[in-house]
Amino acid sequence: MPRKAQSALEYLFILAAVLILVTVTIRVIFSSVQSINSSVTQYVETIKNKLLETL
């Protein structure tokens, strides 16, 4: 295998690895944001109910 072809193949493997890492990172971030959003929504709902009880 010529050196140019080997370099191109190595570049493609590195690019694939980087794309996989970026995809996993984005999925983790979205999952975390959804979890935080759910927690905040639940907290706001609880506070709202407590306020309505005290009125």
C-alpha positions in Angstrom: 0.0 0.0 0.0 1.5 3.4 -1.0 2.2 5.9 1.7 -0.4 8.4 0.4 -3.1 5.8 0.6 -2.1 4.8 4.1 -2.1 8.4 5.2 -5.5 9.0 3.7 -6.8 5.8 5.4 -5.4 6.9 8.8 -6.9 10.3 8.3 -10.4 8.8 7.7 -10.1 6.6 10.8 -9.1 9.6 12.9 -12.0 11.6 11.4 -14.4 8.8 12.1 -13.2 8.6 15.7 -13.6 12.3 16.2 -17.1 12.2 14.7 -18.1 9.4 17.1 -16.7 11.3 20.1 -18.5 14.5 19.0 -21.8 12.5 18.6 -21.5 10.9 22.0 -20.6 14.2 23.6 -23.7 15.9 22.1 -25.9 13.1 23.2 -24.6 13.3 26.8 -25.1 17.1 26.8 -28.7 16.8 25.4 -29.5 14.1 28.0 -28.2 16.2 30.8 -30.1 19.3 29.6 -33.3 17.2 29.5 -32.7 15.9 33.0 -32.0 19.4 34.3 -35.1 20.7 32.6 -37.2 18.0 34.1 -35.9 18.6 37.6 -36.4 22.4 37.3 -40.0 21.9 36.0 -40.7 19.5 38.9 -39.2 22.0 41.4 -41.2 24.9 40.0 -44.4 22.8 40.1 -43.7 22.0 43.8 -43.1 25.6 44.7 -46.2 26.7 42.9 -48.3 24.1 44.8 -46.8 25.2 48.1 -47.6 28.8 47.3 -51.2 28.0 46.4 -51.6 26.1 49.6 -50.5 29.0 51.7 -52.9 31.4 50.1 
